[in-house]
Structure formats: C-alpha cells, structure tokens
Amino acid sequence: MSEKWKYSRQLAVIGIGEHPSNMFAEKAPVELGLYAIKQALEDAGISKDDLDAILVHVILADRFFNTDIAWARMVEELGIGGKCKTNYMVHSGGSSASNMLQTALGLVATGSAETILIMHVEKLGTGLPSEGVRDIFATHGISEEWEFLYGYNYNGIGGLLTNRFMHETGTTIEEIASVIVSLRKWAALNPNALLRRPLTVEDVLSSKVVATPQTSRMCNIVCDGASAIIVTTAEKAKKITKTPVYLLGMGSLVTHYSLMSVPDMTRLGWQQAADEAYQKAGVGPEDIDIAEIYDSYPILPLIQLEAFGFCDRGKAGRFVYEGNTLPGGRLPMTTNGGMLCQGHLGAGGGTAVLVEAIRQLQGKAGERQVENANTALVSEVGGQYMDAHVVILGR
Amino acid sequence: METEQKKAFEERLGLRFAHWNAPFWEGTQKGELRIQQCRDCKHKMYPPRVYCTRCLSANVEWIKCSGKGKLYAYSTIYEDPPPRVAKFLSPPYTLALVDLDEGVRMLTNIVECNPEDLKCDMEVEVVFHNIGEEVNLVWFRPKA
C-alpha cells in the first residue's frame, strides 16, 4: 500500500461525553451511561432521534447490565425503538473502542447507518466485592490450567514485562516510575480523574511492592465511570459541528492470546500497528502533536514510545524522566492521566484515551488543553496485550 | 488416572479439565515434563492444543522434555492469589516465563530461590510439586 487510505477523513466524531471516574456506589450503571450519552448529544448539538446505531462495550462488573445493553436496553432508554437500525456489542477488552471505530466506519461507508453512538460504562470500583475484582483480574483472558494455577494476574503480567524490558534495554526503575509522575501532572488538571495529587519518583518507588519491580503506585486502580462518542460521515459532520474530529488512519495486529506465545514481549505488535496507521493517515511520528497512549502499567507507554518512533530503543525511559511528556513538554502524553491516574475502567481504558484525544482536538480540554493540537495518536490494547491498535485522528 | 485428575481439577480446584491435556498431567505423576509435537510438521507446542497450531494436523504426540531452561522473565507477587490458588500458593511467590531447551515458553513459578537472586536468562530446572494425591504442578528452581 503506497497511496493514502481511501477512507481517511471519511468518518468524523461530532460529540463526546464522559462521567467522572471515581467510586459511585449509589449510582446504577444505566445512570452513568445516560449521563455520558446526554453530554455527548449536547456536545454534538443533535437530538437522540438522530441516532441510528448503537455500539456498546462490555461491562465487566455487572453481568446482567452487560446482557441488557447487548440486547438493546439503551435503545429503549433513549426512546429510539423503531428508529435505531442496529445495536450490538463489540468486545475485545481494552481495544474495544478502536474496533468500534473500525466497525462504525464500515457502517457509514456501506450506508448501513449514519449516526452512531459508541457507549461505555463500568462499575469495577463499587459494583463488585474486592474478591470479585481480584477474580476478574486473575481469570479474564487467562487460561485456567496453564496460567491461573500459577497465581497469574495482570499486575504480574506488568511485572514480567517490566523486568524483561529493563534487562534488555537498561532502562532504570526511576525512569519507569517517572511515567507515573507525568500521568499525575496531567491528572491534576483533569477534573474527571481519580488520582490527582502530584507525586515524585521517590513517592512512587516508596509505596508497597505489589509485583516486582512494580509498587502499588505503578499499578492501576479500578473505578466506576462512563463515556460516549458520537460519529457520523465527514460530510454530515461538517454541517453539524464546528469542531469535527476526523479518523485519519488506523492499524492493528493481534500477536497472541497468552504472553507465553509472543516471541518478543518488549516490543509486542506496536510497531506494525503504528506503521499501518501512519501509512493510512499519510503522517509520521514527527506530525503527532499529542500521544494518548494506553497505560495500564507504566512499562506499556515506554514500549510504545519506542515502537511508534518517538524514541530510539531503550531511550523512552530517559525521554519521560526528562519531562518531555509533561504539560508544556515536547510530546504531551496521555493527557487525561490514563488508566494509572484517571482510573482503570475495564474495557474502557482505551476508550478514555480516545475520548481525551478527541477533546484535545476539539480544543475543549480546559486547563490541560495542548495548544495547536492538530493530530493525535491513540493506542489501545486488550487482554494480555494481545492486540496492538493505533488510531490517528486529526482536525 | 484421567478420571482421578478430572475429579481433582473439577472438585478440589474448581477448574475445568480438558481431556486432551491428560498426558501432560500423567507425565507429572511420573516425574516427566511433557510437551506436544506434531508428527507431521514436527512443530513443538506448549500449552497443549487440540490440533497443531502450525499445520492444523490432529496427528500430535507427547514428548518428554529435559526439564531444563532459561528464565525469560519473572515477577514476585506480594498480593494474595485468588482463593482457589491460595490453597497451595501464598505471597510472596514468583511468576516466571521459562524458555525450555526444547524451544517453547512456559508460564510457571520459581521456587527455592530468594527473589533478590532472580535474574533474566539464569538457568533453571524443573521441580514437581504435589498439591494433592492426583495433581503435580510443574515449578522451576535455579539449576543446581
């Protein structure tokens, strides 16, 4: 493929909504979801009756609501029964939102639907007892006989990746901890974020060890939240909003199911996914103004910064440590605070960084607005980092 | 033997038991670490599969491994494991990815080692750990 993708700038986001990430024991999932949807409709300036398709994310903490939304509960809550053409779940864990953009593009390109709502709700913060959450992170996407039996869990996966990456690249633990420092600086500017108090490298490293070499502050924290994204054709978007955000390109690669099966876990599939996305969008790393990078553990952004061409191999840790990803830095990174500071929303971790990229490109990011942000890179991944997804958006 | 193991998995561990994996668990009872090899294309596999993942042949056999390998990656866990696992693992315990000499990578636990002494690429050897009459887990320790 040498020419630019023919679907570049064909799909546009016209509105976003987000419920703050925190603990909301008193709120039902449907309330969180409707809050985000109403905000997205207002942001787009359209009526709910304009929606003709709904794509929903999995909700890990509530199996009943999960079935409800797959079976069109939101169509009814929005009173669009008899008008909405299709409603279904797209689920690949943390990369669901990227797969939904791809699905939405297919729907609009084939004329199957025109104005599509993408919705995510999660209640991992208060929807389950703590044993239930622990069980999810030791069983979901984890093989019972070959992984679960050894006490495998996602904090451990982060630890395995971190130790091997440090061994191969010489990256230091202080450099890795500086990812949290950067994310906290951004989260301090984000009213929707859960963990907003600034931290130093020493603060990060002095917290309790959880899964070596990661401390508790290097592990994500689950919470409740919701988000909504409304997309339509580029043509329609220009008539509806002054701030359309276009899908320029995307790339993806599924490399494995189990971490046992990926030959090089210090790289995963990120470079191939980014190369495809850059090529489709007709841009390169030098054109990216903001990188909204999936960050369930601090090692993930470092692997990606290198694979995406922002840093040479082994230099990402130093790049972050020196402040390049901070507000005002060369490459603003994960400007909502990410899963590590805005909060882990299950399959919505990738959705939250996508929403943030859109917000920045709309120029509506408030105190943390990055000036002259024209092009953003978003990354998402699901399961045991099974699939690398890169999305490039532009104004 | 397969029936006993199935019972142990389902009733004692609360885990599903897949019948095609029975030779793996039988091997552990005899002190053998076994992996699969395709008779047609010679591809070696772990974890066990229904068909060969390279050529989809059903003509798959079990081979005995040397039990030796290198530590690809590790992480020592200081949190409680889920209750079903807590019967035989308590923190701190070490998760590891071990590259067997036969060319496959295995998720396992490292035992008989101080966490501070762990290093990537160190040589390790298999040790079988009995968690009840019917089931031996495959763990590793630093090579003697």
Interface residues (C-beta under 8 A of the other chain):
Chain A: E131 R134 D135 A138 T139 S143 E144 E145 W146 E147 F148 L149 Y150 G151 Y152 N153 N155 G156 G158 G159 L160 L161 T162 N163 R164 H167 E168 K208 V209 V210 A211 T212 P213 Q214 S258 L259 M260 S261 M265
Chain B: F9 L13 L15 R16 F17 A18 N21 Y46 P47 Y72 A73 Y74 S75 T76 I77 Y78 E79 D80 P81 P82 P83 R84 V85 L89 Y93 L95 A96 L97 V104 R105 M106 L107 T108 N109 P115 K119 C120 D121 L137
